[in-house]
């Protein structure tokens, strides 16, 4: 996942890419003005040049994938709105494009429907992109693969910064969750088996949307005057992929790498004064529970091995719990790569412990060689199930469970 933008290769998304680059670089003059010495300013400029080179290199290396993703998105047959007979249902994966779940221009989803889907498991996928970029078609190889495995897959977009702040984004995602629960049966999905999946920034927005639905105190949006969406229903599980769960900590991490100066994260959260209320890890209550829940998901996942070696299979310290009040949050599985330098694995580990303290069934899965984007970009329909990497095999088992 690029720090400043998502890759884009067609004219329909070049505007988004240009916008995210523009927003990323707006903060540079102000940041450089804070440098107190010429030496510090030179250091900042050096970091910036390196970042630009890394971004351009990253974009170039993703061009082949982007071409394949766009081709995949365009070739899939359109699913009939209402098949007249059962035998008119597509015999292969089909897609309903731009299904609207809310009033915003970007509040749409593509729904990938397996052949003859009936009460199938559902994945509602929310993309990342530093809260300022991301398009549905970019994740079509992932979605098509899941659909071929029998999973109805919804890939949703949402309003981006600067049009929207993060508060508006997670409110839209809450509406997206409700829409999916209410309508996925029309596409052959089971509303009782919806997995909410978020990657990177998308994981933060998903977790914060779930907290809004659980009744956690919200903060006023600066870009949206509507009343917050109010629905207490929850998906069957939440799957976070390489997510940001403590905004303040991640901002410090970005600053240590020299990328905070171009990141749109801080501005999307409406400044440092709102970091805590935007951070799922900071909002989890500490609770007492007499019930010891089993880890969510199927047994013996491959990502368990490293997590168990690092001590993440034990339960949280019960002495830390202080509240018995009712709190609803779905069982959660967090997946992270040990080679991820964009969002390090221990941000997921910290959130795992916060979930444990809140008596939420939680499971942390770690993968030794994986970086930040493999979870969502390294999918190829031609691969057999046995040849998939460990995290992909685990992901499929989790969604089907």
N, C-alpha and C positions, 0 to 999 in steps of 0.2 A: 504494500500500500504506500504510494508516494506520499510525502509529507504535505505537499502543496496541492496535489490534484490527482485525479484518476486519469488513466490513459484515454485518449479519444482519437478516432481515425475517420469519422465521418462528419459532414457538415451539421447534422442535427445535434451533435454534442460539442462542437467546437466552441460554441458560445459559453457553455458551462466551463470548459477548460480555460478559456480566456478570462472568465469571471473569477475563477478560483486563483489563477495566477495573479490577477490584478489585486484581489483582496489580500493575498499573501504578501505582496510587496508593498502595500500601503504603509505597513508599520515600520518599514526599514529606516526611513529618515528619523522618526521619533526615537527608535531604539539606538541608533548611532549617536543621537544627540545626548543620550544618557552616559556615553563613554566619557570618563573624566580625564583621560590622558590620550595623547596620540598613539601610544603603544596599545592601549586597550581598543582604540578604534581600528587599528590595523588588524588586531586579532579578530575582531568582529567581522571585518571585511573579508579576511581569509576564510573564516567559517562560511560566510555567505557564498563566496566563489566556489568552494568545495560543494556546498549544498546544491548550487545551480548545476554543476557538472554531474553530480549524482542523480539529480532529477532528470536531466536530459538523457543520460545513459539509461536510466530506468525506463523512460518512455520508449526509447529506441528498442530495447530488448523485449518490450511487451507488444510491439507491433505485430509479430506473427500470431500471438495469442489473440489480440484484438481482431485481426482479420478472421480468424476461425470462429470467435464468439459472434461476430456480426453475421457471418454466413450461417451459423447455426440458428440464430434468432430469426433470420429472414426465411429460411427454408421450411420451418415447421408449418404444417397445415393449420389453418384456422379452425377452431372447434365451432361447430354449429351452436348458435345461441340456445336452441331448444330442439334437439333431435326428435323427429316425429315418431320414430319407432326405435326400440332397443337395438335393432340390427343396423341402425344408422350411426351408432357411436363409432368413432374412429378405431381402427384395428391397430393403430400405433399411437405414439405420443402426439398430441395436438395441443394447440395453445389458444387461449382467449387473451387477446391483447388489449392493453389499456383499459382494464376494468376499473371503473371509478369507485373509490371507497370514501372520498370526502370532496369538498368543494375546491380545494387548492389546485392550481394548474398541474403540479407534480404529484398530486394525491391519486395515483393510479398504480395498478399492479398487472403483471402478466401472470397468468395461471397456466401452468404446464400440467396437462391431464394425461395420466397413463391410459393405455388401451383398456377399454371396458372397466373403468374404475367404478368400484362399488364399495362404499364404506372404507375407503383407503386411508392410511395415515397421511397426515398433512404437515408440510413444512412451510412456515411463513418466514421468508428470509428478508432481513433488513440490512442493506449494504452499509459499508463505512465510506470514508473519503474526507476525513478531517472536517466533517460537518458542512462542507462546501462543494462537494462534487460526488458523482456517481450516477450511473445510468443502468436501466434494467438489462439491456442487451449484453452488458459486460459479463453477466453471470449466467448466460444461457447454457454454456457447457455443463456447469454444475447442475442447473435446474433440469436440463434434459436427461442427465445421467440419473438423477433422483427419480424422475418420472419413469424412466425405463425400469427402475427397481420397484415400481408400484407405488410411489409416493406422490400425491398431488402436491405440487410445489408452486407457491405464490412468491414472486419476486416483486417487492414494492419499492417505489420511490417516495420521497417526501420533500417538502420545501427545504431549501438550502440557505445557508448564510451567503450574502447579507439580507436576502429577502425575509428570512425567518431566523429567529434566535433558537437556541436549543430547547427552550421551554415550549415553543410552538411545535418544534419537531417531535418531541416525545408525546405531546398531546395528539398530534396527527397519527402517530403510531398506535396510540391507545384506540383511536377511532378505527384504525386499520384492523386491529385485533378483533374488535367487536364485529366489524363488517365480515371478516373471515368466519367467525363463529356463526353468524346468522345466515351466511350464504354459501358456505363451502359444500353443503350437501348437494347443491345444484350442479356441482362439478365432480361428483362422485367421491367427495371426501367425507371423513367422519369428524364432526365437530367436537367429539369427545377425545380426539387423538391429535390435537394440534400442537406441534412443537414450534415455539417462537425461537427463531435463530437470528442472532445478531453478530456481525463481524466488526471488530475494531470500534470506531465511533458508533456504529450501529448497535453494538452490544451495550454501550453506555445508554443509548437512547431507549433500547428495549427494556433494560433493567429499570430505568427511571420511569418509563411508562407503566411498568408493573407496580412500582411503588406508588405512583399516582392512583392506580386502581385499588391499591390496598389502603388508601386513605392517608398516606404520609403527606405532611404539610408541603404545599407547593409554593412556587414563587411566581410573581406576576411577569407575564411575557411583555416585552417591549415592542413586539411586532404583531401581536394578536390580541384583540380585545374580547374575543369570544369567551364565554364561560368554559371552564375546564371540563373536559369530557368526563362523565361520571358513569362508570360501569365497573362493578366489583368482580365480574366473572374473570377467570384465569384460564390460560392455555394449560394443557396437560403437563408441559414441561418448558423450561427455558434452557437453551443451549447457547452459551457465550463463547465465541471464537476470538482469541487474542484481543480481548476487550479492554477498554479504559473504564475503570470503576472508581477511581479516586482522581478527580480532575486536578486538584492542587498538587498532588504528588506527581502526576504525569507532566504537568506544566514544568515543575522543577527538573524532571528528567529531560524534557525537551530542551530546557535552557542549558543543561550541562552538555548537551550534544550540539548546541549552537543552532537548533532549528526552531526554537520558540519565537524568534524574530519574524519568521514567515508563517508560523502556524496560525490558523484561524480559530483554534480551539478557544483561547481566552476571550476573544471578541464574541464568539458565538454564545458563550456562557454569560455575556454581559459583564465581564470584568471579574477580577479576583475576589471581590466581595461576595460573589455568588457561587464560587467554586464548591463550597461545602454542600449547599442545597442542590447542586447539580450532580453530586457524587453519590452513587448508590452505596458505596462502601461506608460513607459517613452517615448514612440515614438508616442503616439497619438497626433495629432495636436489639437490646440484650434481653433475652427471655429465659425463663425457667420452663423446662418441659420434662414431664415424667416419662415421655415416650422416646425411646431411642430408635430413630428411623433408620431403615436400611438405606445404603447409598442408592440413588436413583439410577435407572438404566439396567441393561443386561449385565450378567456376571462376566468376569474375566475379560475385560477390555484390554487391548494392548497398551493403551496409555496409562493403565494402572501401575505398570511395573516400575517406571521411574518415579511416579508419584509416591508409591509405597516405600521405595528406597529413601526418598527424601522426607518421609515421616508424615505424609499427608493423608494416610488412611485412618489415623486415629481420630477420635471425636474431639470436639472443642472442650475447653475447660468449663465445666458446669458452674464453677464458683463465680464466673464473670457475669452470669445471667442475673438480671435485676427486676424483670417485669413479667407478669403473667397475663398481660392484656392480649386480646385476640389480634393476631397478625397473619394476613394471608399473603403468601408468595409461593409460586409454583416450585416443585422440585427442580433443581438446577444442576446442570453439568457444564463445567468450564473446561475448555480445551485450549492449550497453549503450547508454543514451540520454544524449546530451550535456546534455539539459535535466533530468536526474534530480537532485533535491536530497535525496532520501531515502537513496539509495546512489549516490554520484557515480561517473561512468564510470571515473575513474582507479583505483578499487579493482579493477575488472576488468582494466585495463591492467597494474597491478602483478602480478596473478596470472598474466597472460599471460607476462610476463618470467620469473616463477618457473618456469612450466612449460617455457619455452624452456631455461632453465638446467638443468632436469632431463631434457633431451632428449626431452620429450613433445611430439608434434606438436600445435601450438596455433595458433589463429587468433582475432584480435580484430576484431569488427565493431562499428562505431560509427554512430549515427543522430542527426542534428542536432537534431530537434525533439522527440524522444520523452522522456517522463518515466519514472516508475518502474512504473506499472501497465499502460501500453498494451500491452506484450508479451503479457500474459495476459488482459486484459479487453476489448480493442478488437477483438472478433471478431463478425462478423455473417454468418450463412449466406447472406443475400440478396445479399451483395457478390459480384460476379464476380471471378475470379482477377486480372484486369488492374486492377481498381479497388482491390485491397488495397494498404495502405501498404507501403513498401519492406521493412520488417522482417518483415512477415507473409509476403511473397513469398519472402524469403530463408529464413525459418523452414521453410516447406513444402519448399523445395528441399533444405535440409539434412537433414530427416527422411527424405526419399525417397531420398537419395543412397546 
